[in-house]
Amino acid sequence: MAAKFGKPQWLRRDRPATAPDYQWEQAAQQEDTEAMVRLGREEYLQGNNTKARKWWTLAADYGDSDAMEHLAKLSAEEDDADQARDWWRKAELFDTDSTDQPATTYHPAEAGNSHFALGLDAATSGDITEAKHWWERAARHDHTDAMLNLGILADLDGDSTA
């Protein structure tokens, strides 16, 4: 019987590149935010930002911080700094460190990314004190770019121990 019908569409290598995996769509319909994020990423890679935003927004509505980070990056790519900042701040609520507890039990954002981005935003706006605050939080998550920026700030301040 299997030879007569062949492999299911989602297992075939020759399936259309634009067809999302059936399993991921089914999982997304069951409120699986990981599936929503994956479908959004697939749409984004195919150049369909509108559909990517749809999937990521749906996942973000369920509290998925990875989706929030993707929305922040997409907003930044589209030169919407205010929207990007809003999404980074929402994602930041789900980052944890030794002094914070997550606001919910949802998936925490990849450690430090939102803190680092908020630091960049503050530095770009000229608020170095605020930038340092966010980079210190990112550094507690071993974010190497944040550590580098803190080292540069310390060097500029004449701190030879950094």
PATI-194327 format. One record per residue: residue in three letters; x, z negated, y of N, C-alpha, C in turn. Coordinates in pm, whole numbers. Each point is the difference from the previous one (the first is absolute). Example, Ala and Ser with C-alpha at 12.3 -4.5 7.8 and 13.67 -1.06 7.14 Angstrom:
<zagus>
  rest     n.u     n.w     n.v    ca.u    ca.w    ca.v     c.u     c.w     c.v
   ALA    1319    -780    -569     -89       0     119      90       0     120
   SER     -35      72     105      82      -6     119     -77     -73     109
</zagus>
This chain:
<zagus>
  rest     n.u     n.w     n.v    ca.u    ca.w    ca.v     c.u     c.w     c.v
   MET      80       0    -121     -80       0     121      85       0     127
   ALA     105     -81       2      81     -11     122      62     134      37
   ALA      41      77     -99      62     129      28    -100      96      63
   LYS    -125     -10     -39    -103      89      53     -21     -21     150
   PHE      -4    -124      42     -30     -31     139     124     -16      87
   GLY     113     -25     -60     122     -17      79       8    -137      64
   LYS     101     -17      83      22    -127      68    -101     -18     113
   PRO     -33    -125      31     -85     -23     117      70      49     127
   GLN     -79      35     100      52      54     127     111     -87      57
   TRP     -18    -132      -1      98     -87      65     131      -9     -75
   LEU       5      45    -127     125       1     -75      72     134       5
   ARG     -70     103      42      60     133      -2      99      18     114
   ARG     114      59     -31     101      28     103     -44     112      92
   ASP     -87      88     -48     -39     116      79    -125     -26      85
   ARG     -39    -126      13    -119     -29      81      30      34     146
   PRO    -102      29      78      23      33     141      70    -116      72
   ALA      98      34      82      78    -103      70     -87     -83      93
   THR    -111      57      48     -84     -71      95    -105     -87     -68
   ALA     -14       8    -130    -101     -80     -69      50    -143     -20
   PRO     -68     -98      62      43    -138     -20     -25     -42    -145
   ASP      78     -91     -48     -17     -47    -137    -137     -65     -15
   TYR     -70      43    -102    -133     -51     -28       2    -151     -20
   GLN     100     -51     -70       7    -143     -25      12     -80     130
   TRP      79      49      94      17     -71     127    -130       0      79
   GLU     -72     112      -3    -128       5      71     -99     -97     -62
   GLN      -1      -5    -134     -89     -93     -68      36    -145      36
   ALA     128     -29       2      45    -135      36     -37     -33     145
   ALA      16      97      89     -35     -22     140    -149     -29      15
   GLN     -82      67     -79    -144     -26       4     -34    -140     -49
   GLN      92     -59     -77     -18    -137     -48      68    -101      94
   GLU      27      42     122      59     -84     105     145     -40     -29
   ASP      73      85     -71     142     -23     -27      80      51     119
   THR      52     -92      80      69      41     123     131      71     -29
   GLU      66     -33    -110     123      72     -36     -30     148     -21
   ALA    -112      28     -64     -41     139     -21     -31      68     133
   MET     -65     -71      90     -32      56     131     128      35      77
   VAL      97     -91      -5     127      24      69      70     121     -62
   ARG      -2       8    -132      65     113     -68     -68     132      36
   LEU    -133       2       2     -72     122      36      30      39     145
   GLY       9    -100      87      36      27     139     138      60      11
   ARG      94     -53     -77     137      52       2       3     144     -49
   GLU     -78      28    -105      -5     136     -54     -55      97     104
   GLU    -106     -40      68     -58      85     105     100      20     114
   TYR      69    -107      37      99       8     108     111      98     -36
   LEU      50      -9    -123     107      89     -44     -44     145      -4
   GLN    -131      23     -13     -53     136       1     -35      45     142
   GLY      29     -86      98     -24      36     139    -140     -26      50
   ASN     -79     -75     -76    -138     -27      40     -10    -142      56
   ASN      39     -15     126       2    -132      63    -139     -61      12
   THR    -102      83      19    -136     -52      14     -46     -69    -128
   LYS      22      64    -114     -38     -61    -127      89    -119     -33
   ALA     128      10      35      91    -113     -23     -49    -121      79
   ARG     -33      22     126     -49    -109      85    -127     -61     -60
   LYS     -88      85     -54    -125     -48     -60      29     -98    -115
   TRP      89      42     -91      32     -86    -115      68    -129      45
   TRP      98      12      92      73    -118      44     -89     -95      78
   THR     -91      54      80     -92     -86      75     -91     -76     -95
   LEU     -48      67    -103     -84     -65     -99      76    -114     -68
   ALA     123      25     -39      82    -105     -63      29    -113      99
   ALA      27      36     125      26    -102     102    -123     -87      23
   ASP    -118      60      -9    -123     -77      15     -13    -107    -108
   TYR      62      24    -115       3    -100    -107     118     -95      14
   GLY      79      17     105     112     -90      27     133      42     -58
   ASP      14     125     -39     126      46     -59     102      28     110
   SER     104     -81       4      99      12     107      88     123     -13
   ASP      19      51    -122      75     125     -15     -74     113      71
   ALA    -131       2     -14     -81     101      69      13     -16     151
   MET       3    -125      47      15     -25     143     133      53      50
   GLU     106     -17     -80     131      52      40      -1     152       5
   HIS     -65      63     -98     -10     146       3     -76      47     124
   LEU    -107     -71      34     -78      36     120      84     -19     126
   ALA      82    -103       3      88     -23     116      99     115      14
   LYS      61      39    -112      97     110       4     -66     131      40
   LEU    -119      26     -55     -72     123      34     -37       1     148
   SER     -46    -113      51     -34      -8     143     123      24      86
   ALA     114     -55     -41     124      22      76      40     147      -3
   GLU     -14      64    -117      31     143     -10     -89      83      92
   GLU    -122     -46      19     -96      71      84       9     -45     146
   ASP     107     -73      34      26     -47     136    -109     -90      55
   ASP     -63     -79     -85     -99     -98      43      63    -139     -16
   ALA      85     -36      96      76    -125      -9     -90    -122      -4
   ASP    -109       1      77     -90    -115       1     -64     -21    -137
   GLN     -47     108     -60     -61     -10    -133     104     -42    -103
   ALA     121      54       9     107     -38     -93      28    -149      11
   ARG      10     -49     123      26    -142      23    -111     -85     -60
   ASP    -125      42      18    -112     -75     -57      10      -9    -152
   TRP      33     113     -64      12      -1    -146     119     -83     -45
   TRP     113       5      73     115     -83     -39     -37    -147      10
   ARG     -74     -37     105     -39    -141      16     -93     -43    -114
   LYS     -92      87     -39     -89     -34    -112      81     -15    -129
   ALA      94      91     -22      84      -8    -120      85    -127       3
   GLU      44     -38     118      85    -119      15     -72    -125     -48
   LEU    -130      -4      12     -76    -117     -44      16     -25    -150
   PHE      37     104     -73      12     -13    -144     144     -15     -47
   ASP      97      11      92     139     -28     -34      14    -151     -12
   THR      82     -44     -91      24    -144     -16     148     -28      11
   ASP      31    -119      40     139     -47      -5      -4    -148     -34
   SER     113     -66       9       6    -139     -44     -85     -93      85
   THR     -35      39     121     -78     -89      87    -146      42      10
   ASP     -36     113     -56    -138      47      10     -64       6    -138
   GLN    -128      -5      -1     -77      30    -120     -85     121      31
   PRO     -24      87     -99     -83     116      27    -141     -43      37
   ALA     -63      80      85    -135     -31      44    -100      12    -115
   THR      29      83     -98     -89      22    -113      83      20    -125
   THR     -66      34    -107      71      27    -124      25     149     -18
   TYR     -21      80     102      24     144     -11     149      27     -13
   HIS      34     124     -33     140      39     -18      76     -17     130
   PRO     113     -73      -1      79      -9     122      70     132      29
   ALA      22      25     126      71     122      39     142      -6     -53
   GLU      62     116     -11     140       2     -42      76     -88      98
   ALA      67     -98     -53      57    -109      80      77      48     122
   GLY     -43     -45     115      74      21     123     -27     127      77
   ASN     -59     101     -60     -17     127      71     -84     -13     126
   SER    -112     -70     -10     -85     -11     119      69     -87     106
   HIS      70    -105     -43      74     -82      96     104      84      73
   PHE      72      81     -77     103      85      60     -61      97     100
   ALA    -111      64     -38     -65      97      89     -50     -67     127
   LEU     -54    -120     -12     -45     -72     120     119     -35      89
   GLY     114     -29     -61     121     -24      78      45     124      75
   LEU      -5     114     -67      34     126      67     -93      27     117
   ASP    -128     -25     -22     -97      23     107      30     -90     120
   ALA      31    -127     -27      33     -92     109     127      42      72
   ALA     102      40     -76     126      43      61     -20     124      86
   THR     -80      92     -49     -29     122      76     -70     -33     131
   SER     -82    -105      -4     -71     -43     121      87     -86      90
   GLY     123     -31     -45      91     -78      82      -6    -149     -23
   ASP     -79     -46     -96     -13    -143     -27      93     -39    -115
   ILE     125     -27      34     103     -29    -100     -27    -133     -70
   THR     -54     -98      71     -32    -129     -62    -103      18    -111
   GLU    -103      77      28    -104      29    -100      58      82    -116
   ALA      85      96      32      63      81    -104      82     -89     -93
   LYS      77     -90      59      83     -91     -80     -87     -85     -92
   HIS    -112     -49      52     -93     -79     -81     -43      77    -124
   TRP     -44     125      17     -49      80    -112     114      37     -95
   TRP     116      32      53     112      37     -86      49    -119     -81
   GLU      -6    -121      56      37    -119     -77     -96     -17    -119
   ARG    -128      24      23     -97     -10    -110      28     108    -105
   ALA      31     121      45      31     108     -94     127     -32     -78
   ALA      99     -57      68     127     -34     -65     -20    -104    -110
   ARG     -97     -89      16     -29     -98    -106     -50      68    -127
   HIS     -42     125      13     -41      80    -116     112      94     -44
   ASP     121     -27      48     118      82     -34     -11     143      51
   HIS     -66      19     113     -12     132      61     132      29      71
   THR      80      89     -56     137      22      49       5      60     140
   ASP     -95      87      35       0      56     136     -28    -109     102
   ALA     -86     -95     -34     -27    -112      91     126     -84      16
   MET      70     -23    -110     125     -77       7     102      70      89
   LEU       9     131     -15      93      78      82     -36     -14     148
   ASN    -129      13      32     -42     -12     140      28    -139      55
   LEU     -21    -103     -83      31    -136      45     150     -16      25
   GLY      81      62     -85     145      -4      21      41      68     129
   ILE     -64     113      28      30      72     125     -40     -85     120
   LEU    -118     -64      -7     -43     -87     109      97    -116      19
   ALA      44     -60    -111      94    -111       9     132      46      62
   ASP      45     118     -39     124      55      55     -14      24     150
   LEU    -115      53      41     -23      24     142      -6    -130      79
   ASP     -46    -108     -67      -6    -131      65     134     -73      -6
   GLY     100      61     -67     132     -62      -9      11    -105    -109
   ASP     -93      -1     -95       4     -96    -111      96      53    -106
   SER     115     -64     -13     101      48     -95     -26     -48    -142
   THR    -101     -85     -22     -28     -50    -134     -97      88     -76
   ALA     -57     100      64    -100      85     -66      63      94     -98
</zagus>
